[in-house]
Amino acid sequence: MFLSDLKDGLSIFVDANIFIYHFCKESTFNRTSSDFLERIEMINVHGVTSTAVIQEATHRMMILEATTILPDVKLRDMVKYLKANPEVIKKLVSHQSIPSKIASFNLKIISPDIDTLDRSQQMKSRYGFLSNDALSLQIMEDIKVNNLASNDFDFERVKFIQLYRPSST
């Protein structure tokens, strides 16, 4: 299903890639992701995310920002390059506003505790997820939200959630 298929009044957990598409104006998913976040902002849809998702989106936006000032460094090598050149990180500033911009969307933001982190480890075993996705899934289960806004097809193997993806139109 697509983000536009989500009925008004429902709650949905928002994954990092939706925020990234919104902030990347050149993304083919920018328009539908931005429209979806506007629905949350207007409280037509009840959006939920986590501090971990916000941190992931901020980190990925920092890496994308670095590619604009370092066009000769391949994307796959960017993290290693930045770790070796911390003075470059100091010049990256536009991504720093991402957390406050996400907070302005009128989402409920959940800060998972250590118990949630511990329980999320079982999601790795059950579904074969990486750490951040396992944590998001655990949070969704805890708060009983079964709708997910994401373009991550891995979530399709989880029976208790309904995945809503952005469309390119």
C-alpha positions in Angstrom: 0.0 0.0 0.0 1.0 3.6 -0.5 1.2 6.5 2.0 -1.7 8.1 0.3 -3.8 4.9 1.0 -3.6 5.5 4.8 -7.0 6.5 6.2 -7.3 9.7 8.3 -7.4 9.2 12.0 -5.1 6.2 12.1 -1.7 6.0 13.9 1.5 5.2 12.0 5.1 4.8 12.9 7.4 6.8 10.6 10.8 5.3 9.5 13.9 7.3 8.8 13.7 7.0 5.0 10.4 9.0 4.9 12.2 11.9 6.5 15.2 11.6 4.2 13.0 11.7 1.1 11.3 14.8 2.5 14.5 16.6 3.1 16.1 15.5 -0.2 14.3 17.7 -2.7 15.7 15.7 -5.6 14.4 12.4 -4.4 11.7 10.7 -6.5 9.8 10.1 -3.3 10.0 13.7 -2.1 6.5 14.8 -3.0 4.6 11.9 -1.5 6.7 11.8 1.6 6.3 15.6 2.1 2.5 15.3 1.5 2.3 12.5 4.0 4.3 14.4 6.7 1.9 17.4 6.1 -1.0 15.1 6.9 0.7 14.3 10.3 1.4 18.0 10.9 -2.3 18.8 10.3 -3.2 15.9 12.7 -5.2 14.1 10.0 -2.9 11.1 10.7 -1.3 10.4 14.1 2.5 10.1 13.5 4.9 8.3 15.9 8.6 7.9 15.6 11.6 7.4 17.9 14.7 9.3 18.9 16.7 6.5 17.2 14.9 7.1 13.9 15.6 10.8 14.1 19.2 10.2 14.8 19.4 7.8 11.9 17.8 10.3 9.6 20.1 13.1 10.8 23.2 10.9 10.3 22.2 9.9 6.8 21.5 13.6 5.9 25.0 14.5 7.3 26.5 11.9 4.9 24.5 13.3 2.0 25.5 16.8 2.9 29.1 15.7 2.8 28.8 14.4 -0.7 27.9 17.9 -1.9 31.1 19.4 -0.7 33.2 16.3 -1.4 32.1 15.1 -4.8 35.3 13.1 -5.4 34.6 10.8 -2.3 32.4 7.9 -3.1 29.3 7.6 -0.9 30.4 4.1 0.3 33.7 5.6 1.5 32.2 8.8 3.1 32.0 7.6 6.7 35.6 6.4 6.7 36.7 9.7 5.1 34.8 11.8 7.6 36.2 9.8 10.6 39.7 10.4 9.2 39.0 14.1 8.6 37.0 15.5 11.5 37.7 19.1 10.4 35.3 18.4 7.5 32.5 17.4 9.9 32.8 20.8 11.5 31.9 22.4 8.2 28.7 20.3 7.8 25.9 22.4 9.3 22.6 22.0 7.4 21.9 18.5 8.8 22.1 19.9 12.3 18.5 21.3 12.1 17.0 18.0 11.1 15.9 16.9 14.7 14.1 20.2 15.4 12.5 20.1 12.0 11.2 16.6 12.6 9.9 17.6 16.0 7.9 20.4 14.3 5.9 17.8 12.4 3.6 17.2 15.4 4.7 13.6 15.9 4.8 11.7 19.1 8.5 11.0 19.7 9.4 8.0 21.8 12.7 7.6 23.6 13.2 3.9 24.1 14.6 2.8 27.5 17.1 0.0 28.1 14.3 -2.6 28.6 12.9 -1.8 25.1 16.4 -2.0 23.6 16.9 -5.4 25.3 13.6 -6.8 24.1 14.3 -5.5 20.5 17.2 -8.0 20.3 14.6 -10.7 20.0 13.2 -9.0 16.8 16.5 -9.7 15.2 16.2 -13.4 15.8 12.5 -13.5 14.8 12.7 -11.4 11.6 16.4 -11.1 10.7 16.4 -7.3 11.2 19.3 -5.0 11.8 19.4 -3.1 15.1 17.5 0.1 14.3 14.7 -1.7 12.4 14.4 -4.3 15.2 14.1 -1.4 17.7 11.4 0.3 15.6 9.4 -2.9 15.4 9.7 -3.4 19.2 8.4 0.1 19.8 5.5 -0.5 17.4 4.6 -3.7 19.2 4.8 -2.0 22.6 2.6 1.0 21.7 0.3 -1.2 19.6 0.8 0.7 16.4 0.6 -1.7 13.4 1.0 0.8 10.5 4.4 1.7 9.3 5.5 4.4 6.8 8.7 3.1 5.2 10.2 2.2 1.9 12.0 -0.7 3.5 10.6 -3.9 2.0 12.1 -6.0 4.8 9.1 -5.1 6.9 6.8 -7.0 4.6 7.8 -10.2 6.3 6.2 -9.0 9.6 2.6 -10.2 9.7 1.4 -7.8 12.5 2.2 -4.6 10.6 0.8 -2.9 7.5 3.5 -1.3 5.4 2.7 2.0 3.6 5.4 3.1 1.1 5.9 6.4 -0.8 5.1 6.4 -4.4 7.1 8.2 -7.1 4.2 10.2 -8.3 
